Amino acid sequence: MGDRGPDPEYTPDDVLDTFSQRQDSREPLTAQEVADMLSCSRPKAYELLKKLAEDDAISSKKVGARAKVWWISESQDTD
């Protein structure tokens, strides 16, 4: 088995772009869905999502014992 290697460098803006590039930019996403869209690891996507939430750019909600969804905050929503 080969190592996956380090995650490419992504910024919080790259994560925001993943929301805005979808047909419904307000639909919540999981960290895994963001990771898949960016082709990075789930922990890296989670780290970026957490940073955006701290900056009030996105909101989140726990939806299960180990599940959380994230969406664009109303203050950031341009639709």
C-alpha positions as CSV (number, residue, x, y, z in Angstrom):
1,M,0.0,0.0,0.0
2,G,1.3,3.4,-0.9
3,D,1.1,6.5,1.2
4,R,-1.3,9.0,0.0
5,G,1.1,11.9,0.6
6,P,0.6,15.3,2.0
7,D,-2.6,17.2,1.3
8,P,-2.3,19.9,-1.3
9,E,-2.4,23.4,0.0
10,Y,-6.0,24.7,0.3
11,T,-7.4,27.8,1.8
12,P,-10.7,28.5,3.4
13,D,-11.7,30.4,0.2
14,D,-11.3,27.1,-1.7
15,V,-13.8,25.5,0.6
16,L,-16.2,28.4,0.2
17,D,-15.9,27.9,-3.6
18,T,-17.1,24.3,-3.2
19,F,-20.3,25.6,-1.8
20,S,-20.9,28.2,-4.4
21,Q,-20.0,26.0,-7.4
22,R,-23.0,23.7,-6.7
23,Q,-26.5,24.1,-8.1
24,D,-27.9,24.8,-4.6
25,S,-25.1,26.6,-2.7
26,R,-27.2,26.5,0.5
27,E,-27.4,22.7,0.7
28,P,-25.4,21.4,3.7
29,L,-22.3,19.4,3.2
30,T,-20.3,17.0,5.3
31,A,-16.5,17.3,5.8
32,Q,-16.2,14.1,3.7
33,E,-18.2,15.7,0.8
34,V,-15.9,18.8,0.9
35,A,-12.9,16.5,1.0
36,D,-14.1,14.6,-2.0
37,M,-14.7,17.8,-3.9
38,L,-11.3,19.2,-3.1
39,S,-9.5,15.9,-3.4
40,C,-8.0,16.2,0.0
41,S,-8.3,14.3,3.3
42,R,-11.3,14.5,5.5
43,P,-9.3,15.9,8.4
44,K,-7.9,18.7,6.2
45,A,-11.4,19.6,5.0
46,Y,-12.7,19.5,8.6
47,E,-9.8,21.8,9.7
48,L,-10.8,24.3,7.0
49,L,-14.5,24.1,7.7
50,K,-13.8,24.7,11.4
51,K,-11.7,27.8,10.6
52,L,-14.6,29.2,8.4
53,A,-17.1,28.5,11.2
54,E,-14.8,30.4,13.7
55,D,-14.9,33.3,11.2
56,D,-18.7,33.1,10.9
57,A,-18.5,32.4,7.2
58,I,-20.3,29.1,7.5
59,S,-22.5,27.5,10.1
60,S,-22.7,23.9,11.3
61,K,-25.0,21.5,13.1
62,K,-24.3,18.1,14.7
63,V,-26.8,15.7,13.1
64,G,-25.7,12.4,14.7
65,A,-23.2,10.9,17.2
66,R,-20.4,11.5,14.8
67,A,-21.9,13.5,12.0
68,K,-21.9,17.2,11.3
69,V,-23.1,19.3,8.4
70,W,-21.9,22.7,7.2
71,W,-23.6,25.4,5.2
72,I,-23.0,29.0,4.1
73,S,-24.1,31.4,6.8
74,E,-27.0,33.7,6.1
75,S,-24.6,36.7,6.4
76,Q,-22.5,35.2,3.6
77,D,-25.4,34.0,1.4
78,T,-25.5,36.0,-1.8
79,D,-28.6,34.3,-3.4
